[in-house]
Amino acid sequence: MRVAERWFTVERAEQPGGKPVWRLEEPHVHALLRANCWFVPGRERDLLIDSGMGIAPISPVIQALATEPGREAVHLCSHAHLDHVGGAHEFAERWIHPAEAEDLAADSPIATLRGDEYPSEYKALFREAGYPELDPLLIDALPWPGYDPDRYEYVGVAATKLLNEGDRIDIGDRCFEVWHLPGHSAGGIGLWDDAEGVLFAGDAVYDGPLILAGDSEDYGRTLRRLRDLDA
């Protein structure tokens, strides 16, 4: 298998007011597990919203983007699904909703890069949502020469701060309100910047069939809340 030139792509996302925000993605990961990760630098604190699968370290990429050399970002977990928190153990500060904290610290039942090793209930969940069958191998390149996909594992880690609806996260030059957005998962959260009209939605909204790992009525309420949001 070929070796990727770089594991993470980094793209600047245009924001109201010209504030820099960076979108990171793992293009060589199966589409079902290819999450958007957002680096939001601030005057007093930098945020990394989600960290991908943890196949290759994300922290060196974030360090290169940091507002101040050597300043470590806070890892904010939109939820504890594997494709969003695989790199959480690389950061000293890990913030998450209380309903997701146990999963963040536990072993993941789907910590494999072999699609045929996924538990049958997860395969059924993806199939019922409308996704195609998983590929035998869930990456199409290696992060470095000699990488062994069968040695991939998820490193569970304890949360350092629990976030609830209405909490505020001030990074110096912008402030976010925590929104609890359950449905895709029980403790999914989004970050709302009212001044700029920007929402980081985690997996409450994404381009693809909706996977219901939480409660359907919760999901309905979340989607109705977001439907008319001027974001």
Residue pairs with C-beta under 8 A, 6 or more apart in sequence:
1 140
1 141
1 142
2 141
2 142
3 141
3 142
3 143
3 144
3 145
4 27
4 28
4 141
4 142
4 143
7 26
7 28
7 55
7 56
7 143
8 24
8 25
8 26
8 37
8 52
8 56
8 58
8 61
9 24
9 25
9 26
9 27
10 22
10 23
10 24
10 61
10 65
11 22
11 23
11 24
11 25
12 20
12 21
12 22
12 23
13 21
13 22
13 23
13 38
15 21
15 196
15 198
16 196
16 197
16 198
17 196
19 173
19 174
19 196
20 41
21 38
21 39
21 40
22 38
22 39
22 41
22 65
23 36
23 37
23 38
24 36
24 37
24 38
24 39
24 52
24 58
24 61
25 34
25 35
25 36
25 37
25 52
26 34
26 35
26 52
26 53
26 55
26 56
27 34
28 139
28 140
28 141
28 143
29 52
29 53
29 55
29 83
29 138
29 139
30 115
30 134
30 135
30 138
30 139
31 208
32 126
32 131
32 134
33 53
33 82
33 83
33 138
34 83
35 50
35 52
35 53
35 83
35 84
35 203
36 50
36 206
37 48
37 49
37 50
37 51
37 52
37 58
37 84
38 47
38 48
38 49
38 50
38 200
39 46
39 47
39 48
39 49
39 62
39 65
39 73
40 46
40 47
40 48
40 49
40 171
40 174
40 200
41 65
41 66
41 67
41 171
42 67
42 171
42 172
42 173
42 174
43 67
43 171
43 172
43 173
44 170
44 171
44 172
44 173
45 73
45 74
45 170
45 171
45 172
46 62
46 66
46 67
46 71
46 72
46 73
46 74
46 171
47 73
47 74
47 76
47 169
47 171
48 58
48 62
48 73
48 74
48 75
48 76
48 91
49 76
49 78
49 191
49 200
49 202
50 76
50 77
50 78
50 84
50 85
50 202
51 58
51 75
51 84
51 85
51 86
51 87
51 88
51 90
51 91
52 58
52 83
52 84
52 86
52 87
53 82
53 83
53 86
54 85
54 86
54 87
54 88
54 89
54 154
54 155
55 86
55 113
55 139
55 143
55 152
56 143
56 144
57 87
57 90
58 87
58 90
59 72
59 87
59 90
59 91
62 73
63 69
63 70
63 72
66 72
66 73
72 91
72 92
72 93
73 91
73 93
74 91
74 93
74 95
75 87
75 88
75 90
75 91
75 93
75 94
75 95
76 95
76 96
76 163
76 169
76 191
77 84
77 85
77 88
77 94
77 95
77 96
77 100
77 104
77 159
78 84
78 188
78 189
78 190
78 200
78 201
78 202
78 203
79 85
79 96
79 97
79 100
79 184
79 185
79 187
79 188
79 189
79 202
79 203
80 96
80 100
80 101
80 103
80 104
80 185
80 187
81 185
81 203
81 213
82 108
82 110
82 111
82 154
84 202
84 203
85 104
86 154
88 94
88 104
88 155
88 157
89 155
89 156
89 157
92 160
93 160
93 161
94 104
94 157
94 158
94 159
94 160
94 161
95 159
95 160
95 161
95 162
95 163
96 104
96 159
96 161
96 162
96 163
96 187
96 189
97 162
97 163
97 164
97 180
97 187
97 188
97 189
98 162
98 164
98 187
99 182
99 185
99 186
99 187
100 185
100 186
100 187
100 188
101 158
101 159
101 162
101 187
104 156
104 157
104 158
104 159
105 156
105 157
105 158
105 159
106 156
107 154
107 156
108 154
108 156
109 119
109 122
110 118
110 119
110 122
111 152
111 153
111 154
112 118
112 152
113 137
113 138
113 139
113 149
113 150
113 152
114 136
114 137
114 138
114 149
114 150
115 133
115 134
115 135
115 136
115 137
115 138
116 134
116 136
118 134
123 133
123 134
125 211
125 212
125 213
126 134
126 211
127 133
129 209
129 210
129 211
129 212
130 209
131 208
131 209
137 149
139 149
142 149
163 169
163 178
163 189
164 178
164 180
165 178
165 179
165 180
166 177
166 178
167 177
167 178
168 175
168 176
168 177
168 178
169 175
169 176
169 177
169 178
169 191
170 176
174 193
174 195
174 196
175 193
175 195
176 191
176 192
176 193
176 200
177 191
177 192
177 193
177 194
178 189
178 190
178 191
178 192
179 189
179 190
179 191
179 192
179 199
179 225
180 187
180 188
180 189
181 188
181 189
181 190
181 201
181 202
181 204
181 222
181 225
181 226
182 188
182 214
182 215
182 218
182 219
182 221
182 222
183 204
183 212
183 214
183 215
183 216
183 218
183 219
183 220
183 221
183 222
183 223
184 202
184 203
184 204
184 210
184 211
184 212
184 213
184 214
184 219
185 203
185 213
185 214
186 213
186 214
186 215
186 218
188 202
188 203
188 204
188 214
188 222
189 202
190 199
190 200
190 201
190 202
190 204
191 199
191 200
192 198
192 199
192 231
193 199
197 230
197 231
198 231
199 226
199 229
199 231
201 226
203 211
204 222
204 223
204 226
205 223
205 226
210 219
212 219
